[in-house]
């Protein structure tokens, strides 16, 4: 897949994940616009404890022409405060190719320089290679100056006297230990290292500036690597010591790079489509098990996101062994009937502050067991998984943290002041933007699905399901608006309702195994959602015209958080919406084809904005529905795959 580029304006981003929580990422033009753009960003306690070790590099081609005249051509560009691009390497960028990994072609007199990089799976390493395609016999020297930091991946780095510029000489090459407590970085190269320590100051990261965050950084440049490019390809490999699978020490850098490339090319070729290969980026190690990174570049593994995403990333695509490993890894984290919503990146105690994470887990357990279909290699942990399911249901029914409890009407109450428990979890300082205390509609859909699915294996839960189902039919329908209330018993006040039109109600018709609303009511609900919520990027989180509607996700961090669930589009909700639409249109082949044309195709046409082969976290509620937030989001891509493989 070759992308001709408009280097000055192209904001498309690429991602190379290592399967441990670390990654390399950047823009197509090569100009770093985020603090997270880096070559070697490693998880020191996979998938957490992430640190930026190698940020980037400057590269320059030295070419000797007739009569020993020497010309120099920059191959890279950096952005510095107050908005200066230097040097001019981006002007030589001719094309960018994403397959099988990022590759840049730069045009220079007499030929082209091809630069590629890739991250080998489960190694905290990155491989960079350059080669010449052009006139033979021309003396060519490539100079590469790497930029280092050794910082938390959410932070920025600034000039200081503590940075250790001088590397140790080891058999593999050069090894740096920038600071105490930071992994050592080893460089293997096919060239010669020249120690020329200096600081590069005031790199400017545009995306951080627009987000209202610290956007300036200083990086250490200990020296440069010099390669004779006329003699063959240049190779530079960076690795973090003690993390992931160790790299072999016996091979030359050129041989090692080729062996890693062959292995990685074969691994990637096993994925049938670019989207399936993109999905692989989110599946990462957590201890001996597996988990899912919610999104790159800044999210870790979140419970809610993991269970929603894995339905598409794993179950729909046949990756059942990974699904088993994820479910068993999370099973051991149940506390008072709750699963964690988040594991902090620095390894602190998990956060139990979500009402829906545990319920999504139950849904996925049942879908997994159905997909496993008795396969002995997959169902050995069935009793443990079902015991976890019962622990969750019992904890919720009897009552657990934050007012989560089964109520006398068979529904699930939840919420306390000052705490956000549903997926609409934004807060600004001490203000919860969408508290939704009471009985939120999608929580009831999840609760009743959890009860109904479990009762098929454990009949003692049937009565509770029947009671809750009857209450849902009686209490949530809003005849005046032709759809469902978003919350009933608001703030635990019986009879108080929130009738704003939100997409949460869609889960009562589509997106879950058991539809709670059917027939004429379901058709009316879906029509309201299509008319008032749907955009080419997915459903809005609040309909235009409702109180607090925010048309654009922009401004200061507080302003953006205030708009996060007040109109902002969430692509992951396209999955439940399209499935609901198909169901109310009879789930026929004709309905599925029509849904693909009306909804999925427009969404896929924006697939590469801004994360290539991925789907973003959010988008503006109004035209042109610009992608915002995290450019690589697991549940967004997961729901696309679920639609493609299971629904349509």
N, C-alpha and C positions, 0 to 999 in steps of 0.2 A: 504494500500500500504506500504509494509515493504521493507526498503532498507538496506541490509547488508552493513556495512561501512568499508572503509579503512581509519580509523580515521586520520592518519597522512597526507593524501593527499586529502581527500574529500573536495571539495570547493563548493558543492551544498548548496543552500541557501533556507530557508523557510521564509514565510511571513504570518503574522496575522494582517489584517487591521481592524480598528474599525469603518469605515463608516463615520468618521469625518475628515479624513486626517491624523490621527495618526496611529501608527502601532507598532508591535513588529516584530523583524526579527533577523536572525542569521544564522550560518552555521550548517550543520548536526553534525559535531563533537562537536559543542558548543564553539569553539574558535572564538572569535569576530575578524573579519578581516577588518571591516569598522567602521568609526566613527558613522555610522548610525545604527549599530547593537545594539539593546537595547531591554529591556523588556517593558518599558513604555516610549514611545515617543508620546507626545500628541500635538494636534493642539489647541492652545490657542484662536484662532479666526478662527474656521473651515472654510475652510480646511488649513488655513495659520497660521503663528505664531508658527511653530512647535518647540518644545523643548524636549531635552532628559532629563528625570527625573531619571529613574532607568536604569542603563546601563547593569548590569548583576549580577552575584553572584558566590561565591565559595561554594561548598557543600562537606561535608565529612561525612562518615558513621562511627560511633563508635560502635564496636561490642564486647561484652563481651563473652569470651569463657570459657572453663573449668578452674577451680581454679582461677577465677576472672582475667584471662589474658585478656587484652584489646588490640584490634587491630583497627587501623584506616585506612580507605580506601577513598582516594579522588575520587569524582564522577565528577569533572569538571577540566578543564585545561584552563589556561590563557596564552597568549603569551606576553612576555616582551622583551624589547630591551636588547641586540642586536640580538635577535632571539631565545630566550630561552622559552621553554614550561614548565610550572610548575603550579600546581602539575601534577601528572600523571593520572588523572582521565580518560583522553581520551583513555588510554590503556584498560579500562574496558568496553568501549562502545561496546555492542554486536550487536545492531540493532537500526534502526530509523524507525518510522512509521509516515506517514503524515496524516493519516485518523483517526478520523475526524479532528484532529489537531496534532501538533507536539508532539511526544512521544519518549522518549529515554529509552532503556533497558540496564542497566549496570550489569555485572556479578561480584559477590563477593562470597567468600566461603559460601556455604550453601544456596545460593539463588540468587535472582535478585532484583534490585531496579528499579522500573518503575517510571519515571518522565514525567509529561505532563504539557503543558501550553496552554492556549487559551485566546483570546481577545473577550469578549462579545460585540456584535454589539451595536454601538452608546453609548458605555460607555468608558470613558478614564480610562481603568482599564486592568489589566492582572491577570489571575488566575494561580497559580502554585500549583501542587499537586505531592506528592511522595507516593508510597506504596511499601510494602515488599511482595515478593512472594518467599517463601522458607521455611526452617525449622522453625517449631513453637517453641515457648518458649525461643528463643534466645534474650537476652537483646540488644536492638538496639536504638541508639540515633543518630538522624540526626542533623547536624549543618549546617546552611545556613547563609552566610555572604553576604548581598547585597552591591552593589556598586552604589553610587549616583553621580550625577553631577549637573543638573539644568542649562543647557546651550542651546544655539541655536543649532539646529541639524546639521548645516553645520560646526560648530566650534569644537574645542577640549578644554578640561578642564585641568586646572593645579593647583597644590597645592597653596593654599592661606589662609590667616588668617581670611577671611570673612565668610567662609563656616560655617553654623550652624549645628553642630553635634547633639546637644541635642534635642530629640523629646519632644513634649507635649504629656501628657497622656490624651487620649480621650476615650469615651465609646467603640469606635470601636477598639482601639488598640493604635498605636503610630502614631503621626503626625509630619512631618518635614516641616519646611519652610526654605529651603536652603539659599535663597537670596531674597531680596526685588524684587518684580516684577516677581517672579517665582511662579507658582502654588504650593500650599501645597500638600504634598504627604502623604496619609494615608496608613498604613499597618494593615491588619487584619490577625491574624494567630491563628492556633490551638496549638501553642507552647509558649515558654517563651522567652522574649527578654532580652538579656544581653548587657548592654551598654559598648562597648570597642572601643572607637573612635581611628581611625588611618587613615593614607593615604596609598593607594597602588599606587606606582609610575611606570611610564614608561611602561604602556601597549603599545604594538606595534601592529598597524593595517596594515597588509601586503598590502591589496588592496590600501590603501591610499599611502603607500610608493611607490608602483609601479606606481601610478598615479602622483607621484611627488608632493604630498601634505603633509601637516603636519600629521605625522603618530604616534606621541607619545601623551599619555594622562595620567594624574593622576586622580584617582577617590577616593572619600571619602567613608570610610567604618565605619559608626557610631557604629555598633555592630553586634551581631549574634543572630539568632533564633535557639532555641533548641527544638527538637521534640522527643517524645517517639514513635518511629516508630513501636515498637512491640505492642503498644496499639491500633493502627489504622493509617489511612492515615494522612500525614502531609499536611497542607494547608497554603499557604501564598498568600494574595491578596493585590496588590498595586493599588491605584486609585489616580487620580488627582482631587483635590477638585474644585468644581464649573464648571467642564467641562463634557459635555455629560449627559446622564441619571444618576442620583444619584443611588448608590447602597443601598439596604435596610439596615436598621440598627438593625432590630429586630432579625435577624437570627444569629446563631453561624457561625463562619467562615466555618466550615465543611458543615453545612446545606446550607449556602449561595453558596458555591462553587458547591455543587451538584445541586442546583436549577438553577444556571447559566449554568452549564454543560448540564442539561436536555434541557433547552430552546435553547441553542446554537446547540446542537446535532439535535434537531428537525428542526431548521431553516436550517441547512446545508443539512439535508437529503432531503429537498425539491428540491435541484438541481440535475438534472438527471445525470450529469457527473462531474468529477473533474475539467474539463476546465470551465464549466459553473459556478461552485463554485468559481474558481479562478477569473473569470471575475467580480464577485461581489465585489472584493477588490477595484476596481477602481471607483466605484460609491459612491460618498461621498456628504455630505451636504455642501451647500453654502448658508448661511442665511436660508430662508424658502424653498429654492429650492434645486436643485441637480446640480452637476457638475461631472467631471471625472478627477481624478489624472492622469497625463500623464505617470508617471512611478515612481516606488519605487526603491531606497529609497530617491532620491534627487529632483525629479521634483514636481512641483505644478500642478495647472490646467491651461493648455494652450488652447487657442481657437482652433487652427488648430488641435491639437491632440484630443481634446474633440470631435470635429465633425467627424473626420475620425474614431476614435475609437468607437463612439456610434452606428455606422452603424452595427457593429458586436456585441458589448457588449449589445446593447438594441434592435435595430430594428430586427436584424436577429433572436434574441432569444426570441422575444415576450414581452420584457419588455417595453411596450409602455407607460405606466404611467410614468416611470422614464425618458423616452425620452421626453415626454411632459414637465416634470418638468425642464429638462435641457434646452430645447429650450426656454421656457418662462423665465427662470432665466437669460439667456444670452441676450434675446431680449431687455432688458432694458439698455444694455450697449452700444448700437450703438451711435457712434459719427462721424459726417461728413461722414456717409455711411460706417464706419469701425467698426468692432468688435475688442475687445482687443485680442492681441496675448498671453498676459500673465498677470496674477495677481501676483505681487511680494509676496514672502512668508511673508514679514513683514508688509503687508497691505498698501503699498504705492499706489500711483495712478496707475491704469492699464496702460499697454503699448500698444499703437496702432502702431504697426510696422510690420504688416503682410498684404500682398496683397491677400493671399488665404484663410485666416480664414473665412472671410465674405462669400466668394463664396462657401466654403464647407458647411457653415451654410445653405445657400439657397438650396443646393442639399439635405441636410438632412431634411429640412422642408418639401420639396415635397415628399420625400420618407416616412416620418412619416405620412403625411396626406393620402397618398395612403394606407399605412399599417393600419391606423386607420379605414378606410373604413366606415366613417360615424358614428362611435361609439360616442354617445352623451357625454360620460364621458371623451372622449379624445379630441374632436374637439371644445370645448367651446371657446378656444383661437385662432381659425383659423384666424379670421380677424386680430387679433393682430399680429400673425405670418406673415401673408401675407403683412401687413403694414410694418413690419420690413424688409421683402424681398424687397419691393419696395423702402424703404428708402436706402437700400444698393445699389440697381441697379441705382437709381437716383444719389446718391452720387458719385458712380464710373463713371457713364456716364458724369456727369458735371465736375468732377475732384475733388480730395481730396488730402490728405497728400502724400508726397514723390513721386509726379509725377504720381500718379495713375489716369488714365483718359481714357475715351473712345476716340479712334482715328477715323480719317476720313474713314478708311478702315473697320470699324466695329469691330476691334479687341481692346484689352485692353493693353495700354502702362503702364509701371510702372518703378519706380526706380530713385534714385538719388545717386550721389557719396557718398560713406561712409556709406551706409545703406543697410542691407540685408533684403529683403522683402519676399522671397520665402522660402519654407521649407529647402532649402539648405542655412542655415543661419549662418554658422560658421564665426568667425572672429578671427584674431590673433592680439592683441593690436588694432591698428587703421586700419589694413588691412582686408577688407572683402574678404574672400577666394573665394567665388563664387558669385560675385555681380549680374550677370544675369540681368543687366539693359536692358530694351527694351521691347520685347514681348516674354516672356518665354513660351514654348510650353504647359506645363500643366496648366498655368494660362489661356491660350486661351481655353483649353478644359473645364476648370471650368467655365469660363465666358460664353461660348456658351451653356454649360449645364444649367447654371443659367438662361440665357435668354430663352432658348428653353423650359425648364420646366415651367417657369413662364408664358410664352405665352399661355400655355394650359389653364390657368385660367384667364390671363390678356392679351388678344390678342394684345394690343398696343405694346407689346414687340416683336412681330413676325418679323417685318421688320428689326429691328436691328439684330436679330438672323440670318435671311437669308443673310444679308449683310456680317456679320462676318463669317458665315459658308463658303460662297463663297471665301472670302479672305483667309481663312485658307487653303482651298484646293489648291489655287493658290500659296501661299507664303511659305508653310512649307515643301513641299515634296522635299527631296534630292535624286534625281534619282541616282546620282553617288554612294551613300552608301546604297540605298534601304531602307531608313527610313526617319525620320523627323529631321529637324534642332532643336537644343535645344533652341536657341533664334534667332529671326529675329529682324532686326533694332537694333542691339546691340548698346548700349550707345545712343539710340535714333537717330542713323545714318541710314537713309533709305538704305535698301539693304545690310547692313552689317549683316553677319550671324555667328553663332557659330555652327559648324557641328560636334562637339564631340558627341560620342555615349553615351548617358545617359538614365536612365530609365524613365525620366519624360514623354517622348513621349508615353509610354505605356498607359497613361490615355486618349489618343485619340482613343484607341481601346477597352480597358477594364478598369474596376474600377469605371466607371461613367454610369449613366442610358443611355445617348445618345452617341453612338459611332460616331466619326467624320470621321474616316477613315475605309473604308470597302473594301471587295473584294480582288483583287490581291495585292494592296498596303498594306493593313492590314496584309496579310499573310507574305509578305516580311519583314515588320517591326517586326512582332512577331518572325520571324526566326532569324533576326539580334539580337534581345534581348535574345533569347534562346541561340544562339551560343556565344555571347560575354559578356553577363551580368549575366546569370543565374548561381547560385551556390546552393548547398543543403540547405543553410540558407536563400535563397532569392536572388534578383537581386543586383548586384554591383551598386554603384552610379556613376561609370565611367568605361568604358571598358578598359581592359589592352591594352597597346600600345598608348593610348591617352596621350597628354601632361598633366603633373602633376599627372599621375596615381600613387596612393599609395597602395602598396600591403598589408601593415599591419598597423593597428591602434595601434601605440605604441610610446614610447618615452616620452618626456616632455609634459606638458599640451599644449604648443604651437605647438609642433610636432603633437600631437594627433588632435588638432583642425584643423590643416592644412590637415590632412588626412580624416577628418570626412565625407566629401562628394566627395572625390576624388578617389573613388574605394571601400571604406568601404561598406560592405553589409548591407542593411536595410530590415529586414524580413517583415515589413509592406507592402512593395511593392510586395510581393508574391501574395497578393490578386488581385491587378490590373493585374499583369502579367498572372496569371492562368486564370482569367476571359477572358482576351484577347485571350489567347491560345485556350480556349474552344470556343469562338465566331468564330474564324477563322477556326475552325475544325467542324463547323456546329452546335455546341451546342447540339449534340446528346447524348443519354445515353452512347454510346460507347466512345465518346470523353471525357465526364465527368469522366468515370471510368479510362480512360487512363491518364487523367490529375492528378487524385488523386494518381495513382501509380507512375507517373513520378515525380511529384512536391510536393504534400502535404505530402505523406507518408515519404519521406526523411526528410522533415522539421520537422514533428512531432516526428521522431525518436530522434531528438535533443531537444525535448521539455523541458527536465529537466536540461538543461545546460545553466546557473547555477541555475536559479530560478525554483524550483520544481513546475510543473504544469503550468508554465508560459513560455513566449517567450521573449528573450532579445531584447534590443534596436538595437544593431548592431553586426557585426561579421567581422573578417578579410576577405579581398578580396581573399586571397590565402589560400591554404591548410595549416592546417586542418580546416580553417574557424572558428577559436576560437571565442566564444561569448565574446563580449566586451560591455562597456558602462553599462547602467542601466540593471540589471538582470530581472526586472519585468516591461514590457513596455505595456501600454494599447493598442496602435494602432497595435502593433505586434500581440497580442492575439486576438484583435478585428477582424483583417483581417482573421486569422485562422478560427474563428467562422463564419464569413460571408461566407467564402468559404464552410465550412461544411454545413451550414444551408440554404444558398441562392443560391450558384453557382453550387456546385457539388451534 
